[in-house]
């Protein structure tokens, strides 16, 4: 069993050098997700990495939120296709039918 680490909104904002309100905006727009415990938000490492990409796209490249959403979707799709391409081929089970295994590493 692996333990997932979560970090508070304040810690994440300080780490990324952004205002907590910016992270709340990204969450409202559906770009990231958090878990809530009482009034406090906590973010998993995977979401912090996603936020890091969002901040970079926003601050360094000036991309708007709609563009960021498209880029994140394409990025996820490329990662999914890359994982599928790395899987070994599976022999045909029926003539003309191939089963392709999908591995979920999350």
Order of alpha helices (4+ residues) and beta strands (2+ residues): beta-alpha-alpha-beta-beta-alpha-alpha
